[in-house]
């Protein structure tokens, strides 16, 4: 049994959008695996929120990130 967590990150004008999907490994996930996946999702979302706050707090970086071709 196993589960996999897939994340998609998109930088928007409002910050960094995080989408996630928990993918079953094909034989079902046990409660422990789903619990660990849930904790991982929360930790990633908290980390992204912290990074987003730092980026928004630095006008030079935020302006660069918004105008560069990679976003």
Gaussian input, Z-matrix of N, CA and C with variables (Angstrom, degrees):
# hf/3-21g

backbone

0 1
 N
 C     1     B1
 C     2     B2     1     A1
 N     3     B3     2     A2     1     D1
 C     4     B4     3     A3     2     D2
 C     5     B5     4     A4     3     D3
 N     6     B6     5     A5     4     D4
 C     7     B7     6     A6     5     D5
 C     8     B8     7     A7     6     D6
 N     9     B9     8     A8     7     D7
 C    10    B10     9     A9     8     D8
 C    11    B11    10    A10     9     D9
 N    12    B12    11    A11    10    D10
 C    13    B13    12    A12    11    D11
 C    14    B14    13    A13    12    D12
 N    15    B15    14    A14    13    D13
 C    16    B16    15    A15    14    D14
 C    17    B17    16    A16    15    D15
 N    18    B18    17    A17    16    D16
 C    19    B19    18    A18    17    D17
 C    20    B20    19    A19    18    D18
 N    21    B21    20    A20    19    D19
 C    22    B22    21    A21    20    D20
 C    23    B23    22    A22    21    D21
 N    24    B24    23    A23    22    D22
 C    25    B25    24    A24    23    D23
 C    26    B26    25    A25    24    D24
 N    27    B27    26    A26    25    D25
 C    28    B28    27    A27    26    D26
 C    29    B29    28    A28    27    D27
 N    30    B30    29    A29    28    D28
 C    31    B31    30    A30    29    D29
 C    32    B32    31    A31    30    D30
 N    33    B33    32    A32    31    D31
 C    34    B34    33    A33    32    D32
 C    35    B35    34    A34    33    D33
 N    36    B36    35    A35    34    D34
 C    37    B37    36    A36    35    D35
 C    38    B38    37    A37    36    D36
 N    39    B39    38    A38    37    D37
 C    40    B40    39    A39    38    D38
 C    41    B41    40    A40    39    D39
 N    42    B42    41    A41    40    D40
 C    43    B43    42    A42    41    D41
 C    44    B44    43    A43    42    D42
 N    45    B45    44    A44    43    D43
 C    46    B46    45    A45    44    D44
 C    47    B47    46    A46    45    D45
 N    48    B48    47    A47    46    D46
 C    49    B49    48    A48    47    D47
 C    50    B50    49    A49    48    D48
 N    51    B51    50    A50    49    D49
 C    52    B52    51    A51    50    D50
 C    53    B53    52    A52    51    D51
 N    54    B54    53    A53    52    D52
 C    55    B55    54    A54    53    D53
 C    56    B56    55    A55    54    D54
 N    57    B57    56    A56    55    D55
 C    58    B58    57    A57    56    D56
 C    59    B59    58    A58    57    D57
 N    60    B60    59    A59    58    D58
 C    61    B61    60    A60    59    D59
 C    62    B62    61    A61    60    D60
 N    63    B63    62    A62    61    D61
 C    64    B64    63    A63    62    D62
 C    65    B65    64    A64    63    D63
 N    66    B66    65    A65    64    D64
 C    67    B67    66    A66    65    D65
 C    68    B68    67    A67    66    D66
 N    69    B69    68    A68    67    D67
 C    70    B70    69    A69    68    D68
 C    71    B71    70    A70    69    D69
 N    72    B72    71    A71    70    D70
 C    73    B73    72    A72    71    D71
 C    74    B74    73    A73    72    D72
 N    75    B75    74    A74    73    D73
 C    76    B76    75    A75    74    D74
 C    77    B77    76    A76    75    D75
 N    78    B78    77    A77    76    D76
 C    79    B79    78    A78    77    D77
 C    80    B80    79    A79    78    D78
 N    81    B81    80    A80    79    D79
 C    82    B82    81    A81    80    D80
 C    83    B83    82    A82    81    D81
 N    84    B84    83    A83    82    D82
 C    85    B85    84    A84    83    D83
 C    86    B86    85    A85    84    D84
 N    87    B87    86    A86    85    D85
 C    88    B88    87    A87    86    D86
 C    89    B89    88    A88    87    D87
 N    90    B90    89    A89    88    D88
 C    91    B91    90    A90    89    D89
 C    92    B92    91    A91    90    D90
 N    93    B93    92    A92    91    D91
 C    94    B94    93    A93    92    D92
 C    95    B95    94    A94    93    D93
 N    96    B96    95    A95    94    D94
 C    97    B97    96    A96    95    D95
 C    98    B98    97    A97    96    D96
 N    99    B99    98    A98    97    D97
 C   100   B100    99    A99    98    D98
 C   101   B101   100   A100    99    D99
 N   102   B102   101   A101   100   D100
 C   103   B103   102   A102   101   D101
 C   104   B104   103   A103   102   D102
 N   105   B105   104   A104   103   D103
 C   106   B106   105   A105   104   D104
 C   107   B107   106   A106   105   D105
 N   108   B108   107   A107   106   D106
 C   109   B109   108   A108   107   D107
 C   110   B110   109   A109   108   D108
 N   111   B111   110   A110   109   D109
 C   112   B112   111   A111   110   D110
 C   113   B113   112   A112   111   D111
 N   114   B114   113   A113   112   D112
 C   115   B115   114   A114   113   D113
 C   116   B116   115   A115   114   D114
 N   117   B117   116   A116   115   D115
 C   118   B118   117   A117   116   D116
 C   119   B119   118   A118   117   D117
 N   120   B120   119   A119   118   D118
 C   121   B121   120   A120   119   D119
 C   122   B122   121   A121   120   D120
 N   123   B123   122   A122   121   D121
 C   124   B124   123   A123   122   D122
 C   125   B125   124   A124   123   D123
 N   126   B126   125   A125   124   D124
 C   127   B127   126   A126   125   D125
 C   128   B128   127   A127   126   D126
 N   129   B129   128   A128   127   D127
 C   130   B130   129   A129   128   D128
 C   131   B131   130   A130   129   D129
 N   132   B132   131   A131   130   D130
 C   133   B133   132   A132   131   D131
 C   134   B134   133   A133   132   D132
 N   135   B135   134   A134   133   D133
 C   136   B136   135   A135   134   D134
 C   137   B137   136   A136   135   D135
 N   138   B138   137   A137   136   D136
 C   139   B139   138   A138   137   D137
 C   140   B140   139   A139   138   D138
 N   141   B141   140   A140   139   D139
 C   142   B142   141   A141   140   D140
 C   143   B143   142   A142   141   D141
 N   144   B144   143   A143   142   D142
 C   145   B145   144   A144   143   D143
 C   146   B146   145   A145   144   D144
 N   147   B147   146   A146   145   D145
 C   148   B148   147   A147   146   D146
 C   149   B149   148   A148   147   D147
 N   150   B150   149   A149   148   D148
 C   151   B151   150   A150   149   D149
 C   152   B152   151   A151   150   D150
 N   153   B153   152   A152   151   D151
 C   154   B154   153   A153   152   D152
 C   155   B155   154   A154   153   D153
 N   156   B156   155   A155   154   D154
 C   157   B157   156   A156   155   D155
 C   158   B158   157   A157   156   D156
 N   159   B159   158   A158   157   D157
 C   160   B160   159   A159   158   D158
 C   161   B161   160   A160   159   D159
 N   162   B162   161   A161   160   D160
 C   163   B163   162   A162   161   D161
 C   164   B164   163   A163   162   D162
 N   165   B165   164   A164   163   D163
 C   166   B166   165   A165   164   D164
 C   167   B167   166   A166   165   D165
 N   168   B168   167   A167   166   D166
 C   169   B169   168   A168   167   D167
 C   170   B170   169   A169   168   D168
 N   171   B171   170   A170   169   D169
 C   172   B172   171   A171   170   D170
 C   173   B173   172   A172   171   D171
 N   174   B174   173   A173   172   D172
 C   175   B175   174   A174   173   D173
 C   176   B176   175   A175   174   D174
 N   177   B177   176   A176   175   D175
 C   178   B178   177   A177   176   D176
 C   179   B179   178   A178   177   D177
 N   180   B180   179   A179   178   D178
 C   181   B181   180   A180   179   D179
 C   182   B182   181   A181   180   D180
 N   183   B183   182   A182   181   D181
 C   184   B184   183   A183   182   D182
 C   185   B185   184   A184   183   D183
 N   186   B186   185   A185   184   D184
 C   187   B187   186   A186   185   D185
 C   188   B188   187   A187   186   D186
 N   189   B189   188   A188   187   D187
 C   190   B190   189   A189   188   D188
 C   191   B191   190   A190   189   D189
 N   192   B192   191   A191   190   D190
 C   193   B193   192   A192   191   D191
 C   194   B194   193   A193   192   D192
 N   195   B195   194   A194   193   D193
 C   196   B196   195   A195   194   D194
 C   197   B197   196   A196   195   D195
 N   198   B198   197   A197   196   D196
 C   199   B199   198   A198   197   D197
 C   200   B200   199   A199   198   D198
 N   201   B201   200   A200   199   D199
 C   202   B202   201   A201   200   D200
 C   203   B203   202   A202   201   D201
 N   204   B204   203   A203   202   D202
 C   205   B205   204   A204   203   D203
 C   206   B206   205   A205   204   D204
 N   207   B207   206   A206   205   D205
 C   208   B208   207   A207   206   D206
 C   209   B209   208   A208   207   D207
 N   210   B210   209   A209   208   D208
 C   211   B211   210   A210   209   D209
 C   212   B212   211   A211   210   D210

   B1=1.4495
   B2=1.5254
   B3=1.3051
   B4=1.4632
   B5=1.5215
   B6=1.3129
   B7=1.4587
   B8=1.5193
   B9=1.3182
   B10=1.4605
   B11=1.5239
   B12=1.3314
   B13=1.4597
   B14=1.5254
   B15=1.3268
   B16=1.4591
   B17=1.5296
   B18=1.3410
   B19=1.4600
   B20=1.5187
   B21=1.3371
   B22=1.4644
   B23=1.5268
   B24=1.3307
   B25=1.4578
   B26=1.5221
   B27=1.3347
   B28=1.4553
   B29=1.5197
   B30=1.3396
   B31=1.4603
   B32=1.5190
   B33=1.3241
   B34=1.4576
   B35=1.5249
   B36=1.3155
   B37=1.4640
   B38=1.5219
   B39=1.3174
   B40=1.4641
   B41=1.5222
   B42=1.3031
   B43=1.4626
   B44=1.5129
   B45=1.3082
   B46=1.4579
   B47=1.5207
   B48=1.3100
   B49=1.4594
   B50=1.5249
   B51=1.3265
   B52=1.4634
   B53=1.5226
   B54=1.3105
   B55=1.4635
   B56=1.5227
   B57=1.3133
   B58=1.4593
   B59=1.5243
   B60=1.3064
   B61=1.4608
   B62=1.5192
   B63=1.3235
   B64=1.4593
   B65=1.5226
   B66=1.3295
   B67=1.4581
   B68=1.5243
   B69=1.3053
   B70=1.4626
   B71=1.5230
   B72=1.3195
   B73=1.4599
   B74=1.5141
   B75=1.3343
   B76=1.4523
   B77=1.5156
   B78=1.3216
   B79=1.4627
   B80=1.5220
   B81=1.3138
   B82=1.4606
   B83=1.5141
   B84=1.3009
   B85=1.4569
   B86=1.5139
   B87=1.3091
   B88=1.4584
   B89=1.5240
   B90=1.3134
   B91=1.4613
   B92=1.5235
   B93=1.3227
   B94=1.4724
   B95=1.5239
   B96=1.3182
   B97=1.4662
   B98=1.5266
   B99=1.3187
   B100=1.4645
   B101=1.5254
   B102=1.3260
   B103=1.4683
   B104=1.5240
   B105=1.3226
   B106=1.4651
   B107=1.5281
   B108=1.3231
   B109=1.4670
   B110=1.5286
   B111=1.3251
   B112=1.4631
   B113=1.5223
   B114=1.3236
   B115=1.4681
   B116=1.5270
   B117=1.3287
   B118=1.4690
   B119=1.5274
   B120=1.3118
   B121=1.4666
   B122=1.5228
   B123=1.3226
   B124=1.4692
   B125=1.5211
   B126=1.3261
   B127=1.4653
   B128=1.5287
   B129=1.3216
   B130=1.4696
   B131=1.5262
   B132=1.3242
   B133=1.4684
   B134=1.5290
   B135=1.3328
   B136=1.4679
   B137=1.5260
   B138=1.3272
   B139=1.4645
   B140=1.5136
   B141=1.3128
   B142=1.4651
   B143=1.5236
   B144=1.3175
   B145=1.4677
   B146=1.5253
   B147=1.3302
   B148=1.4678
   B149=1.5257
   B150=1.3221
   B151=1.4663
   B152=1.5267
   B153=1.3119
   B154=1.4572
   B155=1.5256
   B156=1.3298
   B157=1.4651
   B158=1.5256
   B159=1.3267
   B160=1.4664
   B161=1.5215
   B162=1.3223
   B163=1.4674
   B164=1.5256
   B165=1.3232
   B166=1.4679
   B167=1.5236
   B168=1.3358
   B169=1.4548
   B170=1.5133
   B171=1.3233
   B172=1.4637
   B173=1.5255
   B174=1.3303
   B175=1.4697
   B176=1.5215
   B177=1.3216
   B178=1.4678
   B179=1.5245
   B180=1.3150
   B181=1.4637
   B182=1.5172
   B183=1.3290
   B184=1.4618
   B185=1.5242
   B186=1.3314
   B187=1.4589
   B188=1.5104
   B189=1.3481
   B190=1.4607
   B191=1.5235
   B192=1.3258
   B193=1.4614
   B194=1.5278
   B195=1.3165
   B196=1.4613
   B197=1.5176
   B198=1.3420
   B199=1.4626
   B200=1.5219
   B201=1.3147
   B202=1.4678
   B203=1.5233
   B204=1.3138
   B205=1.4520
   B206=1.5114
   B207=1.3260
   B208=1.4600
   B209=1.5164
   B210=1.3063
   B211=1.4616
   B212=1.4897
   A1=109.19
   A2=115.46
   A3=119.44
   A4=109.49
   A5=114.46
   A6=121.32
   A7=107.69
   A8=115.10
   A9=121.35
   A10=106.75
   A11=116.62
   A12=121.05
   A13=107.81
   A14=115.83
   A15=122.18
   A16=107.55
   A17=115.92
   A18=121.36
   A19=110.11
   A20=115.24
   A21=122.05
   A22=106.79
   A23=116.72
   A24=122.73
   A25=109.05
   A26=116.53
   A27=121.65
   A28=108.76
   A29=116.74
   A30=120.97
   A31=107.66
   A32=116.68
   A33=122.66
   A34=109.12
   A35=116.83
   A36=119.81
   A37=111.50
   A38=117.49
   A39=121.77
   A40=112.88
   A41=117.82
   A42=121.34
   A43=110.40
   A44=115.56
   A45=121.10
   A46=108.17
   A47=116.42
   A48=122.45
   A49=108.40
   A50=116.16
   A51=121.08
   A52=108.65
   A53=115.07
   A54=120.51
   A55=106.66
   A56=115.93
   A57=119.10
   A58=110.14
   A59=113.92
   A60=120.88
   A61=107.62
   A62=115.76
   A63=120.79
   A64=106.46
   A65=115.66
   A66=121.71
   A67=109.01
   A68=115.37
   A69=122.04
   A70=108.76
   A71=116.27
   A72=120.99
   A73=114.37
   A74=118.28
   A75=121.10
   A76=113.72
   A77=117.04
   A78=119.98
   A79=111.50
   A80=116.18
   A81=119.78
   A82=111.09
   A83=115.88
   A84=120.75
   A85=109.63
   A86=116.62
   A87=119.79
   A88=109.13
   A89=115.84
   A90=121.26
   A91=110.84
   A92=117.87
   A93=121.47
   A94=111.13
   A95=117.27
   A96=120.74
   A97=111.53
   A98=116.25
   A99=120.15
   A100=109.97
   A101=117.63
   A102=121.09
   A103=110.75
   A104=117.49
   A105=121.03
   A106=110.05
   A107=117.45
   A108=120.82
   A109=110.43
   A110=116.91
   A111=121.19
   A112=111.18
   A113=116.93
   A114=120.96
   A115=110.10
   A116=116.81
   A117=120.59
   A118=110.79
   A119=117.48
   A120=121.61
   A121=110.12
   A122=116.90
   A123=120.46
   A124=111.61
   A125=117.82
   A126=121.10
   A127=111.25
   A128=116.80
   A129=120.25
   A130=110.04
   A131=117.49
   A132=120.65
   A133=110.85
   A134=117.70
   A135=121.08
   A136=110.97
   A137=116.94
   A138=120.90
   A139=111.94
   A140=116.65
   A141=121.00
   A142=110.28
   A143=117.71
   A144=120.75
   A145=110.47
   A146=117.13
   A147=120.91
   A148=110.98
   A149=117.19
   A150=121.11
   A151=109.85
   A152=116.98
   A153=121.20
   A154=111.06
   A155=117.31
   A156=121.21
   A157=110.95
   A158=117.24
   A159=120.93
   A160=109.98
   A161=116.34
   A162=120.43
   A163=110.16
   A164=117.07
   A165=120.41
   A166=111.40
   A167=117.56
   A168=121.59
   A169=114.26
   A170=117.86
   A171=122.34
   A172=107.86
   A173=118.25
   A174=121.28
   A175=113.93
   A176=117.54
   A177=119.77
   A178=110.40
   A179=116.86
   A180=120.29
   A181=110.54
   A182=116.79
   A183=120.60
   A184=110.65
   A185=116.97
   A186=120.28
   A187=111.85
   A188=116.63
   A189=120.94
   A190=110.13
   A191=116.06
   A192=119.86
   A193=111.04
   A194=117.36
   A195=120.55
   A196=112.33
   A197=118.31
   A198=119.79
   A199=113.57
   A200=117.21
   A201=118.54
   A202=109.81
   A203=115.65
   A204=120.36
   A205=114.82
   A206=117.62
   A207=118.53
   A208=112.92
   A209=117.92
   A210=119.26
   A211=110.01
   D1=143.80
   D2=176.53
   D3=-164.70
   D4=159.80
   D5=171.33
   D6=-132.00
   D7=154.80
   D8=178.16
   D9=-128.60
   D10=140.70
   D11=176.74
   D12=-109.34
   D13=126.17
   D14=179.22
   D15=-112.19
   D16=129.08
   D17=179.90
   D18=-112.31
   D19=147.31
   D20=171.97
   D21=-129.23
   D22=124.48
   D23=-178.54
   D24=-111.81
   D25=130.49
   D26=177.81
   D27=-131.65
   D28=124.91
   D29=177.63
   D30=-84.13
   D31=118.19
   D32=179.66
   D33=-116.19
   D34=175.81
   D35=177.49
   D36=-65.80
   D37=-24.11
   D38=-179.78
   D39=-88.14
   D40=-7.15
   D41=-177.89
   D42=137.64
   D43=-149.49
   D44=-178.65
   D45=-107.53
   D46=118.96
   D47=179.59
   D48=-88.65
   D49=133.20
   D50=-179.84
   D51=-119.78
   D52=123.49
   D53=172.43
   D54=-115.42
   D55=145.47
   D56=179.45
   D57=-138.91
   D58=158.57
   D59=176.75
   D60=-143.49
   D61=131.93
   D62=174.27
   D63=-96.14
   D64=120.64
   D65=-175.36
   D66=-108.21
   D67=125.64
   D68=177.51
   D69=-73.06
   D70=135.79
   D71=-179.64
   D72=-72.64
   D73=1.80
   D74=176.64
   D75=110.26
   D76=-20.74
   D77=-178.75
   D78=-118.88
   D79=15.13
   D80=-178.94
   D81=84.43
   D82=151.38
   D83=178.70
   D84=-108.02
   D85=141.79
   D86=176.97
   D87=-80.13
   D88=168.58
   D89=-178.33
   D90=-58.46
   D91=-39.72
   D92=-179.73
   D93=-62.37
   D94=-44.37
   D95=-178.98
   D96=-65.24
   D97=-41.51
   D98=178.89
   D99=-67.30
   D100=-38.78
   D101=178.09
   D102=-63.49
   D103=-43.39
   D104=178.82
   D105=-64.96
   D106=-40.65
   D107=177.45
   D108=-61.34
   D109=-40.77
   D110=179.15
   D111=-63.74
   D112=-43.36
   D113=177.49
   D114=-63.06
   D115=-42.73
   D116=179.53
   D117=-61.26
   D118=-42.64
   D119=178.99
   D120=-61.27
   D121=-46.53
   D122=179.77
   D123=-62.80
   D124=-41.59
   D125=179.63
   D126=-64.46
   D127=-42.67
   D128=178.85
   D129=-64.15
   D130=-44.68
   D131=179.60
   D132=-61.87
   D133=-40.92
   D134=177.58
   D135=-64.44
   D136=-41.60
   D137=177.91
   D138=-63.49
   D139=-42.51
   D140=178.63
   D141=-64.50
   D142=-39.88
   D143=177.96
   D144=-62.10
   D145=-41.01
   D146=178.91
   D147=-64.84
   D148=-44.67
   D149=178.85
   D150=-63.44
   D151=-41.75
   D152=-179.97
   D153=-60.87
   D154=-40.11
   D155=178.07
   D156=-64.35
   D157=-41.47
   D158=179.03
   D159=-64.09
   D160=-44.67
   D161=-179.29
   D162=-62.50
   D163=-43.93
   D164=179.62
   D165=-66.91
   D166=-27.86
   D167=-178.87
   D168=-80.07
   D169=-9.28
   D170=-179.73
   D171=-113.42
   D172=94.15
   D173=-174.92
   D174=-55.50
   D175=-37.31
   D176=-179.10
   D177=-66.08
   D178=-45.72
   D179=-179.51
   D180=-68.84
   D181=-43.99
   D182=-178.55
   D183=-61.29
   D184=-41.98
   D185=177.80
   D186=-64.75
   D187=-40.11
   D188=178.41
   D189=-64.84
   D190=-45.45
   D191=-177.65
   D192=-63.64
   D193=-36.17
   D194=-178.09
   D195=-74.56
   D196=-26.17
   D197=-175.48
   D198=-103.70
   D199=-8.03
   D200=-179.43
   D201=-75.31
   D202=160.72
   D203=-177.14
   D204=-76.16
   D205=-6.59
   D206=-175.57
   D207=-86.20
   D208=-10.10
   D209=-177.45
   D210=-107.20

